[in-house]
Amino acid sequence: MAEKTGDDRRGTSIELTVSGASARVALWDDLAPQTVAALLESLPLEAPLQHCKWSGSACFADVSKGAIAGVSGLESPVVSIYPGVLAVRPPAPGAPGAELLIAYGDAEYRWPDGRRQVTPVGELEPGAGAVLDALAATAAKGRTTIRLRLAEGR
Amino acid sequence: MPKRIRLTLDGVEAVARLNEEAAPETVAKFWAALPVEETLRHVRWGGEAGYILIRKLADKTQPIENRISIYPPASIGFRPEHGEVAFSYGQAQARDHVRPATWACHLATIETNVDAFFAKVRATRAEGGKPIRLAREESR
């Protein structure tokens, strides 16, 4: 099969699973082509997922392996992470590897010394309420696991 | 003699001294509200701390006494607008979704069994909420 080009990847979906709840994520190839390509190259991906402690209603996973862990720089950088949005913090000084973030409510990417930026890479498709609930539940129940893989019929 | 409270978090006990001289009104209201049984959860905006909400102490008009923004290690902070009591085990600050930094009252400092108590607070992040009881030390 021929390798996909950037245009072919527009509209690519992946499947995200948290605590047994699954939903599709529509990737924003146009906003973040390099980061989305690195994420796709890193699939399937499984990592411990914890609630953020500085950034509000969002969860994060440290990713130290695969192409996404070596992605270089930000694309279409943002600070606010809207509910259902998947974002990536590329490797940074003092923070090797990448961080995968997903928000279920009000969230703003922050470190102890203030706001930072992330690359938004996609958004949960409609009907993802169970995933949002599973993300929110980590505040009360603690750590869980996030799994990402290519969606069937993407 | 300074007022003290006994904290029991998921079976681990510690004693904290209330900062009554620096925060007399806050300590008086807090003392009157004891005992309190709640679930301690990890903060979402403020860093390395756990928190409970004591709804009956929520008062947006109450002045913040003995103000801090960065929580000192082993401190107990109180934010009257929410009735939030925060227990910091590391780098932590009074923050929320609107304000990257705000104020809290330095209500108390934990004096005994500090490491074991804050290990339990830290564990709420990975393990989830844990039961906590706050009571007047004189009542034992």
Boltz contact constraints between the chains, C-beta under 6 A:
constraints:
  - contact:
      token1: [A, 53]
      token2: [B, 47]
      max_distance: 6.0
  - contact:
      token1: [A, 54]
      token2: [B, 47]
      max_distance: 6.0
  - contact:
      token1: [A, 56]
      token2: [B, 44]
      max_distance: 6.0
  - contact:
      token1: [A, 56]
      token2: [B, 45]
      max_distance: 6.0
  - contact:
      token1: [A, 56]
      token2: [B, 97]
      max_distance: 6.0
  - contact:
      token1: [A, 106]
      token2: [B, 97]
      max_distance: 6.0
  - contact:
      token1: [A, 112]
      token2: [B, 91]
      max_distance: 6.0
  - contact:
      token1: [A, 140]
      token2: [B, 128]
      max_distance: 6.0
  - contact:
      token1: [A, 140]
      token2: [B, 129]
      max_distance: 6.0
  - contact:
      token1: [A, 141]
      token2: [B, 128]
      max_distance: 6.0
  - contact:
      token1: [A, 142]
      token2: [B, 126]
      max_distance: 6.0
  - contact:
      token1: [A, 142]
      token2: [B, 127]
      max_distance: 6.0
  - contact:
      token1: [A, 142]
      token2: [B, 128]
      max_distance: 6.0
  - contact:
      token1: [A, 143]
      token2: [B, 126]
      max_distance: 6.0
